[in-house]
Amino acid sequence: MKEHVGECSLCEKEIYCLDGFLDGEVSEDKTLYCFECAAKQEES
């Protein structure tokens, strides 16, 4: 099952919940990021 949950706060890529697993990350302040942008945030 694929359910749209929102878009990345930085690059605006669509983020989905795939069979119960989020295809991205939620930061401590509840901001939604795709995996690529979340990795960039952790580096800086």
RALINVEN-V936664 format. One record per pair of residues at least 12 apart in sequence whose C-alpha atoms are under 6 Angstrom apart, sorted by the first residue. I is the first residue (numbers start at 1). J is the second residue. If there is no record, write none. Layout:
# RALINVEN-V936664
i = [I/I]
j = [J/J]
This chain:
# RALINVEN-V936664
i = [1/1/2/2/3/3/4/8/8/8/9/9]
j = [18/19/17/18/16/17/16/32/33/34/32/33]
